[in-house]
């Protein structure tokens, strides 16, 4: 009898623990699919890709400044001499320049 009681108690505790594990991620992800929000894996991947794009744009702007003696006036002045094309933010943001620093409307600097 004691063995059955402890087995039941252990099973209930395990069930409560497992039920509590899944709810938090869905809440922090903005209510959509778990992991699809800004803090989820997709959001982190978009942020990393955007950071890489900003580094590429900033490097091209630095090269432009070195060669032309002044910072570029717009992103389009970097194409085609310094960039093949202006990359797009994977989260749908737009890039702009502040001197030679690239800024994303979604992710910032």
N, C-alpha and C positions, 0 to 999 in steps of 0.2 A: 504494500500500500504506500509506504514512504517513497519507494522507488518511482512509482507512477506519479505521485504528487510532485516530486522534484523534476521529473521529466516534463510534466505539464507546465510547471513554473518556468523552467528553462526555455521551453518552446514559446511561451507567451512573452518572455523577456526578449527573445530573439526577434519575434514578430514585431514588437513595439520598436525595437532598435532599427530594424530594416524599414519599417513604415516611416520613421522619422528622418531617414537618410535622404530620401528622394525629394521631399517637398521643398527644401531650402534652395536648391539649384534653380528650380523652375521659377521661384519667386524672384531671385536675384537677376534672372535673365530677362526681366521685363515682361513676364507673363506669356511669352511666345514659347517656341520650342526650347526645351532645356539646352543650354549651351549656345544659343543663337544670338544672345544679347551682347552688349559691349564688353561684358566681363567674361563671356564664354569663349570657347576656342575659336569660333569664327571671328568674333570681334577682335580677339588678340592677334589673329592672323592678318586681318585687315589693317590693324594698327602697325604691325611689323612691316607689312608691304608698303604702307604709306610712308613710314620712316625711311625705308630704303629708297623710295621715289624722291623724297625730300633731299636725301643725301646726294643723289644723282643730279637733281636740279641745282642744288647749291654748288656742287663741284663744277658743273657746266658754267654757272654764273661767275664763279671764281676764275675759271679759265678765260671767260669773256672779259672780265675786268683786267686780268693780266695782259691780254692781247690788245684790247681796245683802249685801255687807260681809264676807263670809267665803268661803273656797274651797268648791267643791262637795264633798259627802260621798261621792258616787259618780257614775259616768257617767250613770246613769239620771236623776239630778237635772238633767241638762242638756237632757233631752228633755221636751217639745217646745219649750220657751222659747228655747233657745240652739242646739239641733241638731234637725233633722227626725228623725234616727235616729242611733244610734251606728254609725259605719262599721265594717266588718270588715277585718281584716288579710288581704291577698291570699295570704299564706303560711300562713294558718290560726292565727295567733297571737291572743292576747286582749289587749285594752287595759285599762289601769288608770291611776289618777291618783295622783300624788304631789304634793300641793298643787294647782298648776295645770299641772303638767307631765304630758303623756301618755307612758306607757311601754308598749311592746309586749313580750309574752313571748318573741317570736322575735327582733326587731330591736333591742330596748332603747329608749333615749331618742332 
